[in-house]
C-alpha cells in the first residue's frame, strides 16, 4: 500500500498528515518528511495519524527518532490517533507514556496553543 505524507502550517505549528499504512516499506517516506520539517529552528510538530489503519515497529521507531530530535532542538512532537488498532500498539509498547497523544487534530492544536501561552 502507498503512503501519503503531507505537511502544512497551522499558526506556529507544522501539521504532518499521514494517509496509509506505516511499515518497513513506507516508513522512509514519513522519516524523510519529518526530518525535512525538523531542519533548522525548533519545530513544534503535530503528526496526524487519523488515516493510518496500521503501523508496525518501523513506524514507531521513526516517530521516536523524530521526538528525540524535536526535544533536542527545543521543539515538540504530538500525535493525533483515533484508530484503536494503532493506539493499541502505543499502549503495548508503553509509548503512551512518552508521546502526547490526542484524539483529534483540533485537540492537539489547542493543547499546543495552551503550552505556548503558558511559556509567554
Biotite code that builds the C-alpha atoms (Angstrom):
import biotite.structure as struc

atoms = struc.array([
    struc.Atom([0.000, 0.000, 0.000], chain_id="A", res_id=1, res_name="UNK", atom_name="CA", element="C"),
    struc.Atom([1.194, 3.503, -0.795], chain_id="A", res_id=2, res_name="UNK", atom_name="CA", element="C"),
    struc.Atom([1.547, 6.117, 1.893], chain_id="A", res_id=3, res_name="UNK", atom_name="CA", element="C"),
    struc.Atom([0.978, 9.842, 1.548], chain_id="A", res_id=4, res_name="UNK", atom_name="CA", element="C"),
    struc.Atom([2.772, 12.284, 3.841], chain_id="A", res_id=5, res_name="UNK", atom_name="CA", element="C"),
    struc.Atom([1.993, 15.985, 3.540], chain_id="A", res_id=6, res_name="UNK", atom_name="CA", element="C"),
    struc.Atom([2.732, 18.990, 5.724], chain_id="A", res_id=7, res_name="UNK", atom_name="CA", element="C"),
    struc.Atom([1.077, 22.321, 6.309], chain_id="A", res_id=8, res_name="UNK", atom_name="CA", element="C"),
    struc.Atom([1.461, 25.214, 8.707], chain_id="A", res_id=9, res_name="UNK", atom_name="CA", element="C"),
    struc.Atom([-1.178, 25.886, 11.352], chain_id="A", res_id=10, res_name="UNK", atom_name="CA", element="C"),
    struc.Atom([-0.171, 29.026, 13.198], chain_id="A", res_id=11, res_name="UNK", atom_name="CA", element="C"),
    struc.Atom([3.309, 28.384, 14.541], chain_id="A", res_id=12, res_name="UNK", atom_name="CA", element="C"),
    struc.Atom([2.844, 24.613, 14.328], chain_id="A", res_id=13, res_name="UNK", atom_name="CA", element="C"),
    struc.Atom([3.513, 22.223, 11.485], chain_id="A", res_id=14, res_name="UNK", atom_name="CA", element="C"),
    struc.Atom([0.925, 19.516, 10.911], chain_id="A", res_id=15, res_name="UNK", atom_name="CA", element="C"),
    struc.Atom([2.204, 16.365, 9.206], chain_id="A", res_id=16, res_name="UNK", atom_name="CA", element="C"),
    struc.Atom([-0.748, 14.422, 7.796], chain_id="A", res_id=17, res_name="UNK", atom_name="CA", element="C"),
    struc.Atom([-0.210, 10.738, 7.062], chain_id="A", res_id=18, res_name="UNK", atom_name="CA", element="C"),
    struc.Atom([-2.521, 8.549, 4.968], chain_id="A", res_id=19, res_name="UNK", atom_name="CA", element="C"),
    struc.Atom([-1.923, 4.815, 4.605], chain_id="A", res_id=20, res_name="UNK", atom_name="CA", element="C"),
    struc.Atom([-0.127, 2.027, 6.407], chain_id="A", res_id=21, res_name="UNK", atom_name="CA", element="C"),
    struc.Atom([3.252, 2.716, 8.007], chain_id="A", res_id=22, res_name="UNK", atom_name="CA", element="C"),
    struc.Atom([5.516, -0.298, 7.763], chain_id="A", res_id=23, res_name="UNK", atom_name="CA", element="C"),
    struc.Atom([9.066, -1.199, 6.801], chain_id="A", res_id=24, res_name="UNK", atom_name="CA", element="C"),
    struc.Atom([8.382, -0.258, 3.171], chain_id="A", res_id=25, res_name="UNK", atom_name="CA", element="C"),
    struc.Atom([6.564, 3.049, 3.708], chain_id="A", res_id=26, res_name="UNK", atom_name="CA", element="C"),
    struc.Atom([8.269, 4.358, 6.869], chain_id="A", res_id=27, res_name="UNK", atom_name="CA", element="C"),
    struc.Atom([11.115, 6.022, 4.915], chain_id="A", res_id=28, res_name="UNK", atom_name="CA", element="C"),
    struc.Atom([8.618, 8.495, 3.396], chain_id="A", res_id=29, res_name="UNK", atom_name="CA", element="C"),
    struc.Atom([7.499, 9.503, 6.891], chain_id="A", res_id=30, res_name="UNK", atom_name="CA", element="C"),
    struc.Atom([11.090, 9.682, 8.156], chain_id="A", res_id=31, res_name="UNK", atom_name="CA", element="C"),
    struc.Atom([12.126, 11.937, 5.256], chain_id="A", res_id=32, res_name="UNK", atom_name="CA", element="C"),
    struc.Atom([9.222, 14.346, 5.744], chain_id="A", res_id=33, res_name="UNK", atom_name="CA", element="C"),
    struc.Atom([9.724, 14.596, 9.497], chain_id="A", res_id=34, res_name="UNK", atom_name="CA", element="C"),
    struc.Atom([13.474, 15.154, 9.075], chain_id="A", res_id=35, res_name="UNK", atom_name="CA", element="C"),
    struc.Atom([12.843, 17.839, 6.451], chain_id="A", res_id=36, res_name="UNK", atom_name="CA", element="C"),
    struc.Atom([10.406, 19.628, 8.762], chain_id="A", res_id=37, res_name="UNK", atom_name="CA", element="C"),
    struc.Atom([12.858, 19.452, 11.672], chain_id="A", res_id=38, res_name="UNK", atom_name="CA", element="C"),
    struc.Atom([15.759, 21.165, 9.909], chain_id="A", res_id=39, res_name="UNK", atom_name="CA", element="C"),
    struc.Atom([16.794, 24.462, 11.447], chain_id="A", res_id=40, res_name="UNK", atom_name="CA", element="C"),
    struc.Atom([14.988, 26.197, 14.300], chain_id="A", res_id=41, res_name="UNK", atom_name="CA", element="C"),
    struc.Atom([13.000, 24.367, 16.984], chain_id="A", res_id=42, res_name="UNK", atom_name="CA", element="C"),
    struc.Atom([9.846, 22.991, 15.409], chain_id="A", res_id=43, res_name="UNK", atom_name="CA", element="C"),
    struc.Atom([6.565, 22.093, 17.039], chain_id="A", res_id=44, res_name="UNK", atom_name="CA", element="C"),
    struc.Atom([5.069, 19.205, 15.089], chain_id="A", res_id=45, res_name="UNK", atom_name="CA", element="C"),
    struc.Atom([1.675, 17.584, 15.229], chain_id="A", res_id=46, res_name="UNK", atom_name="CA", element="C"),
    struc.Atom([1.619, 14.261, 13.390], chain_id="A", res_id=47, res_name="UNK", atom_name="CA", element="C"),
    struc.Atom([-1.928, 13.401, 12.312], chain_id="A", res_id=48, res_name="UNK", atom_name="CA", element="C"),
    struc.Atom([-2.276, 9.619, 12.135], chain_id="A", res_id=49, res_name="UNK", atom_name="CA", element="C"),
    struc.Atom([-6.081, 9.512, 11.930], chain_id="A", res_id=50, res_name="UNK", atom_name="CA", element="C"),
    struc.Atom([-5.911, 7.991, 8.451], chain_id="A", res_id=51, res_name="UNK", atom_name="CA", element="C"),
    struc.Atom([-3.307, 5.367, 9.356], chain_id="A", res_id=52, res_name="UNK", atom_name="CA", element="C"),
    struc.Atom([-5.009, 1.975, 9.790], chain_id="A", res_id=53, res_name="UNK", atom_name="CA", element="C"),
    struc.Atom([-1.788, 0.081, 10.638], chain_id="A", res_id=54, res_name="UNK", atom_name="CA", element="C"),
    struc.Atom([1.670, 0.872, 11.999], chain_id="A", res_id=55, res_name="UNK", atom_name="CA", element="C"),
    struc.Atom([4.485, -1.561, 12.695], chain_id="A", res_id=56, res_name="UNK", atom_name="CA", element="C"),
    struc.Atom([7.619, -1.195, 14.822], chain_id="A", res_id=57, res_name="UNK", atom_name="CA", element="C"),
    struc.Atom([9.454, 0.568, 11.993], chain_id="A", res_id=58, res_name="UNK", atom_name="CA", element="C"),
    struc.Atom([6.896, 3.376, 12.113], chain_id="A", res_id=59, res_name="UNK", atom_name="CA", element="C"),
    struc.Atom([7.194, 3.558, 15.883], chain_id="A", res_id=60, res_name="UNK", atom_name="CA", element="C"),
    struc.Atom([10.960, 3.885, 15.525], chain_id="A", res_id=61, res_name="UNK", atom_name="CA", element="C"),
    struc.Atom([10.572, 6.746, 13.059], chain_id="A", res_id=62, res_name="UNK", atom_name="CA", element="C"),
    struc.Atom([8.290, 8.612, 15.463], chain_id="A", res_id=63, res_name="UNK", atom_name="CA", element="C"),
    struc.Atom([10.558, 8.005, 18.466], chain_id="A", res_id=64, res_name="UNK", atom_name="CA", element="C"),
    struc.Atom([13.533, 9.320, 16.477], chain_id="A", res_id=65, res_name="UNK", atom_name="CA", element="C"),
    struc.Atom([11.578, 12.420, 15.457], chain_id="A", res_id=66, res_name="UNK", atom_name="CA", element="C"),
    struc.Atom([10.507, 13.019, 19.057], chain_id="A", res_id=67, res_name="UNK", atom_name="CA", element="C"),
    struc.Atom([14.131, 12.812, 20.216], chain_id="A", res_id=68, res_name="UNK", atom_name="CA", element="C"),
    struc.Atom([15.206, 15.287, 17.508], chain_id="A", res_id=69, res_name="UNK", atom_name="CA", element="C"),
    struc.Atom([12.376, 17.640, 18.457], chain_id="A", res_id=70, res_name="UNK", atom_name="CA", element="C"),
    struc.Atom([13.249, 17.613, 22.148], chain_id="A", res_id=71, res_name="UNK", atom_name="CA", element="C"),
    struc.Atom([16.969, 18.011, 21.456], chain_id="A", res_id=72, res_name="UNK", atom_name="CA", element="C"),
    struc.Atom([16.327, 21.217, 19.496], chain_id="A", res_id=73, res_name="UNK", atom_name="CA", element="C"),
    struc.Atom([13.783, 22.661, 21.920], chain_id="A", res_id=74, res_name="UNK", atom_name="CA", element="C"),
    struc.Atom([10.794, 21.639, 19.830], chain_id="A", res_id=75, res_name="UNK", atom_name="CA", element="C"),
    struc.Atom([7.996, 19.189, 20.460], chain_id="A", res_id=76, res_name="UNK", atom_name="CA", element="C"),
    struc.Atom([6.031, 16.473, 18.714], chain_id="A", res_id=77, res_name="UNK", atom_name="CA", element="C"),
    struc.Atom([2.439, 15.473, 19.412], chain_id="A", res_id=78, res_name="UNK", atom_name="CA", element="C"),
    struc.Atom([0.404, 12.695, 17.833], chain_id="A", res_id=79, res_name="UNK", atom_name="CA", element="C"),
    struc.Atom([-3.219, 12.520, 16.762], chain_id="A", res_id=80, res_name="UNK", atom_name="CA", element="C"),
    struc.Atom([-4.533, 8.954, 16.842], chain_id="A", res_id=81, res_name="UNK", atom_name="CA", element="C"),
    struc.Atom([-8.172, 7.908, 16.698], chain_id="A", res_id=82, res_name="UNK", atom_name="CA", element="C"),
    struc.Atom([-7.741, 4.353, 15.430], chain_id="A", res_id=83, res_name="UNK", atom_name="CA", element="C"),
    struc.Atom([-7.885, 1.853, 18.298], chain_id="A", res_id=84, res_name="UNK", atom_name="CA", element="C"),
    struc.Atom([-5.698, -0.608, 16.389], chain_id="A", res_id=85, res_name="UNK", atom_name="CA", element="C"),
    struc.Atom([-2.888, 1.950, 16.100], chain_id="A", res_id=86, res_name="UNK", atom_name="CA", element="C"),
    struc.Atom([-3.347, 3.271, 19.633], chain_id="A", res_id=87, res_name="UNK", atom_name="CA", element="C"),
    struc.Atom([-3.075, -0.287, 20.948], chain_id="A", res_id=88, res_name="UNK", atom_name="CA", element="C"),
    struc.Atom([0.472, -0.540, 19.546], chain_id="A", res_id=89, res_name="UNK", atom_name="CA", element="C"),
    struc.Atom([1.420, 2.563, 21.535], chain_id="A", res_id=90, res_name="UNK", atom_name="CA", element="C"),
    struc.Atom([-0.175, 1.137, 24.698], chain_id="A", res_id=91, res_name="UNK", atom_name="CA", element="C"),
    struc.Atom([1.531, -2.261, 24.364], chain_id="A", res_id=92, res_name="UNK", atom_name="CA", element="C"),
    struc.Atom([4.944, -0.634, 23.912], chain_id="A", res_id=93, res_name="UNK", atom_name="CA", element="C"),
    struc.Atom([4.277, 1.899, 26.725], chain_id="A", res_id=94, res_name="UNK", atom_name="CA", element="C"),
    struc.Atom([4.823, 4.741, 24.259], chain_id="A", res_id=95, res_name="UNK", atom_name="CA", element="C"),
    struc.Atom([1.655, 6.371, 25.583], chain_id="A", res_id=96, res_name="UNK", atom_name="CA", element="C"),
    struc.Atom([3.934, 7.392, 28.468], chain_id="A", res_id=97, res_name="UNK", atom_name="CA", element="C"),
    struc.Atom([6.395, 9.033, 26.055], chain_id="A", res_id=98, res_name="UNK", atom_name="CA", element="C"),
    struc.Atom([4.191, 10.742, 23.470], chain_id="A", res_id=99, res_name="UNK", atom_name="CA", element="C"),
    struc.Atom([1.473, 13.307, 23.963], chain_id="A", res_id=100, res_name="UNK", atom_name="CA", element="C"),
    struc.Atom([-1.424, 11.648, 22.130], chain_id="A", res_id=101, res_name="UNK", atom_name="CA", element="C"),
    struc.Atom([-4.678, 13.379, 21.238], chain_id="A", res_id=102, res_name="UNK", atom_name="CA", element="C"),
    struc.Atom([-7.912, 12.046, 19.720], chain_id="A", res_id=103, res_name="UNK", atom_name="CA", element="C"),
    struc.Atom([-8.422, 14.950, 17.300], chain_id="A", res_id=104, res_name="UNK", atom_name="CA", element="C"),
    struc.Atom([-6.282, 17.440, 15.438], chain_id="A", res_id=105, res_name="UNK", atom_name="CA", element="C"),
    struc.Atom([-8.211, 20.339, 16.989], chain_id="A", res_id=106, res_name="UNK", atom_name="CA", element="C"),
    struc.Atom([-7.455, 18.974, 20.470], chain_id="A", res_id=107, res_name="UNK", atom_name="CA", element="C"),
    struc.Atom([-3.733, 18.661, 19.680], chain_id="A", res_id=108, res_name="UNK", atom_name="CA", element="C"),
    struc.Atom([-3.532, 22.172, 18.245], chain_id="A", res_id=109, res_name="UNK", atom_name="CA", element="C"),
    struc.Atom([-5.435, 23.629, 21.202], chain_id="A", res_id=110, res_name="UNK", atom_name="CA", element="C"),
    struc.Atom([-3.069, 21.886, 23.629], chain_id="A", res_id=111, res_name="UNK", atom_name="CA", element="C"),
    struc.Atom([-0.092, 23.280, 21.694], chain_id="A", res_id=112, res_name="UNK", atom_name="CA", element="C"),
    struc.Atom([-1.548, 26.792, 21.912], chain_id="A", res_id=113, res_name="UNK", atom_name="CA", element="C"),
    struc.Atom([-2.137, 26.448, 25.658], chain_id="A", res_id=114, res_name="UNK", atom_name="CA", element="C"),
    struc.Atom([1.512, 25.433, 26.167], chain_id="A", res_id=115, res_name="UNK", atom_name="CA", element="C"),
    struc.Atom([2.730, 28.354, 24.067], chain_id="A", res_id=116, res_name="UNK", atom_name="CA", element="C"),
    struc.Atom([0.560, 30.783, 26.065], chain_id="A", res_id=117, res_name="UNK", atom_name="CA", element="C"),
    struc.Atom([1.988, 29.425, 29.331], chain_id="A", res_id=118, res_name="UNK", atom_name="CA", element="C"),
    struc.Atom([5.529, 29.956, 28.034], chain_id="A", res_id=119, res_name="UNK", atom_name="CA", element="C"),
    struc.Atom([4.895, 33.651, 27.254], chain_id="A", res_id=120, res_name="UNK", atom_name="CA", element="C"),
])
